[in-house]
Amino acid sequence: MKKGSLVYQLMQIVTPMIRFGESRKEEKKKERERCKKTGEIWNPTRTSGIYESDTLKTYIKQCCIFLRWIKEKYKIRDIKKITKEMALEYLSYRRDRGDSAWTLQTIKSAINKIFKFKINVGSKDIDLPRRDRDEVVRSRVPRAHDSKINRDNYKDLTTFLEATGLRRNEVRKLKKLNIKKINGIYNVFIPPKAAGGAKGGRGRTVESLINMQDKLEKVLERAKQNNNEYMFSKIPKKLDIHELRADYANNKYDEIVAVLQEAQKSDLYITKDKQVYDKRALKIVSKNLGHTRIDVVVNSYMRRRIWEK
């Protein structure tokens, strides 16, 4: 009986794993309970499903490249014959040819998820370079595509993103009815689970920057003049939305710190290179951005100020 191409077999494995709109948090609870019963070590980052379309696309892309390499080297046509040792050899090949630590981590995550190999980085299975935030260049230096965007054509969009820090998919699906004024401040409701909802299925309410209320008012007034239920009809692919999210994060942090009481020692978050932040403000910024860990906010958004000096 014909099994179909390796890519076809891959899709047969991936399709049942799609969990768009479902709760990843609930599956983590079930996995933790399962590990308690079986005596396995629970890994809080490991779930059987795939909950984001972008993650799905990335994993399929990386696994397809892996399968081409497998087919050329081992002439395998049955995906079940691919072993963990073959995957380790492939990762070594990609490492030795000079792929970045970030790319290697993505490849490992994709292979682990789809093939369930549980490859460990380090002395256990394979030695891969550690990811270093200082090597990340996205949104931290001018890129060639930046000059291809005329921001004057998207003034309302960039103003809105500077004031709210939404993700691309969030602003793309944002409906006007989900923007409300609460105590004089515009808040944006990001619905959970539904298409265009929050990343990871977690809904949240985003408080806009206090000092941008007048600008937001004008943006919203102009938006009301069209009959579209969505706030914006077009989100250009070349617009660096991560940069705008970082601007929001830094400015929101400053707003919050300005009204907090003096920080105690226990309130401080100190990085390895001795940068000091207020944990209380970071937690609020993190919640507004849709993250659950303050170290992600510091490394991905706040520290861009240091690199720009």
N, C-alpha and C positions, 0 to 999 in steps of 0.2 A: 504494500500500500504506500502510495506516494505521500511524503510528509510536507511537500511544498518547500519553497526556498527558506533559507535561514531567517530572512527578514519576516516572512510569513509566520514561521514558527515563533519568532520573537513576539509578534503582535498577538499570537494566541496566548502567550504568557502574560503580556502586559494588560490586555483588555480587561480581564477580571479584577485587576488591581486598581482600576480607576475609581476614585471615591469623591469626585467633584461634588461639593455641596454637603458632604458628610462631616462629622466632627472628628478631627484627628485626636482631640483630647480624650474622647470616649474610647477610642481604640487603644490609646496609651494605657488607660485604666485597665482595660481587658487584658492587655499584654502583661501588665504588671501582676495581675492576679494569676495569669497562666504561669508566669515564671515562679511565683510563690509556690504553686502546687507542684511544679516539676523540679524545683530546686535550681533552676537556671539563674544566671546573673541577669538582672533586668537592665536593659539599655534604654534609657528614656528617649533617645533619639530614633529608635528603631520601631517602625510600624510596617505592616504588610501592604498598606494601600498607598496610592499616590493622590494627593489632594489638590494639586495646582496644575493648571494646564501648561504653564511655563516649565515646571519641573518635568512633566511628562515629555514635552518636546525635547528637552535637554537630554534626558535619559535615553530616549529612543535614538537620538542622533549619535550619542556616544557609543551606545551598544551596537548600532549599525556599523560604525567604523571598526569596532572591535571584531564584529563578525566577518567583515571583509578580510581583516588580518588573519583570523582563524582559518578561513576558507583557503586563503593563499598559502599559508604555512603548513596546515595540517590536512587539507583536502576534506575536511569534515562537512557532512551534509545533514547530520542529525544534531540538533542543538543540545540534546541530552548527553551527548558524548563530550561536551566541553567541560573541562575540569578546572578546579581552583588553581592547580599548578599552571595551566595554560594562561589563566587570567593574571597570575603573578608574573609570568614571563612577559606578557603584553605590557603590564605596568612598568616592568623593568626596562623594556624597549622604549616606551614613551618617556620615561625618566632619563635614560641615557642619551636620547636624541635632543634633550634640552627643554622639554615641556615644563611650564611653570608649576609651582606647588599647588596653585589654585586649580589649574587644569587637571592635574593628577588626582587631586581630591575629588573633583567632579566625576572623573572616570571611575575611580574606586567606588564612589557612592552609587553610581549608576549600575555598575556590575554587581555590587553587593545586593542592591535592591531587586534587580531582575533575576539574577542567578542564585541569590541566597547563599553566597559563598562565605560571608562573614570575615572578609579579609581585614586583618588588623595592621595598622601602620606602626612601624617601629621594629623592635627586635623580634617580635613574635612571627611575623610573616614577611614583611618587606620594609626596607628602609626608604621612605620617601621624604623629600625636603619639607620642612615645616612652612606653613603659610605665614608670611610676614606682611603686616599691614603697610609697612613703608614701601613695599613694592607695588601696591595697588595704585593705578594711575587714573582709573575712571573718575571723572568729574573733578580731578585735582589739578590738572594742567590743561591748557588749551589744546583741543584736538582738531584735526583737519576738518571734521564735519561741522564744527561749531560755526565756521564762517559761512556755511551754506544755509544757516537759519537767519532770516531777517526777523528779529524779535519785535520789530515795530508792527509786524502783521499779526502778532499774537499778544498784544499788550494786556488785554483782559485776562487771557489764560495765564500768562506769566505772573501777573499781579495776584491772581487767585491762588496760584501754587505757592508763591512766596509767603502768602498769608496763612495758608492751611497745611502745606507740606504733604499733600495727598500723593499716593502712588499713581502711576500711569493708568492702570486699569480702573482704579477707584475714581479718578477724575473723568475718565472716558465714559463711565456708566453713571455718573452723578446726575441725579434728577433734582430739579429746582425745589421740589417739595421737601427735599431732605436737608435744606438749609434753613435754619431757624435762628432767630435772635433771642438769646437768653440773658437776662440781666444786662442788656445793652451790648452784648458781645455776640457776633455771629458764630454759630456752631454748625458743624457739618456732621450729619449722621451717616455713617457707613454701615449698611445693612450686613448682617451675618449670612454666610452660606450661599445666598442667592447669587446669580450671575452678576459679576461686577462688584460683588461684596468684598469684604475684607480678606486679606491674605490669611490663609490658615483657617478661614471660616469664622474668625473672631470679629464680631461687630464692635464698633466703638463710636464715641462722639468726639470729634476733633474741635478744640477751641482755637479760633483764629487769633492772629497777633492783635493785641489790643491797639497798638498804634497804627493799624492799617484799616480801621473800621470805616473811615470816610472813603478810602479808595475802594473797599469792598462794596460799599453802598452804591457807588457809581457803576461798578461792574455788574451788580445784580439788577440795577435799573435798566441797563442796556440789554441784559439777557432777557428781561421780561418782554421786550419789544418783539421777540420772535416767538413763534408758536410751538417750537420744539420743547418737549418735556424735559430733555436733557440740558444741562448747563452749557456744554460746549459741543459743537457739531464736529469739530476736527481737532485731533491731537497729533501734531507732526512727529514723525518717527525720530527725527534728528534733534528734537528738543531735549536737552539734558535735564530731565526731571529729577534725577538724583541730586544734582547740584542745587536745585530749588528746594528740595527736601532738606538738604544740609543747611541752607540759608535759614529756613524756617526753624530748624532744630536749635541753631545757635542763637537766633533772636528770641525764641520762646524761652530758652534757658535763661537768658539775660533778664527777660521780663519777670520770670518767677523768682530768681535770686534776689532781685531788687526789692521784693516785698516780704521775703522770708526773714525770720529772726536770725541773729548771728549763729552760724553753724558751730556745733560742738565737734569734738574730735571724732565721735562716732558717726557723724553726718558726712564725713569726708571720703571721697573716692580718689585714691592716688594711683596713678599709672606707674609702670615700671620706669618711665623716664621722668618721673616726679611732677607730672602735670596734675593739678588738684582741681577736683570738681565737687559740687554739693550733691550728695546722693538724693536728697529730697527733691531737688529740681530735676535731676536726671530721670527719676521715676515718673514724674509728670510728663516730661518730654517724651519718654519712651512710650507711655500710654497713648499719647496723642499721635505718635508716629505709627503705632500698631505693632510695637515690639514688646517683648516680655523681659528682656535682659538689658540692664543699663550698660554693660560692657560693649554690646553691639552698637548702641547709640554713640558711645564715646569713640569707638574705633572707626565706625563707618560715617559718622556725621560731625561730631564735635571737633575731632582732632584735625580736620581740614584746615583750621585756622593756623595751626602750627606749621603745616606743610606750605602754606601760602606766604609765610613770613620770609 
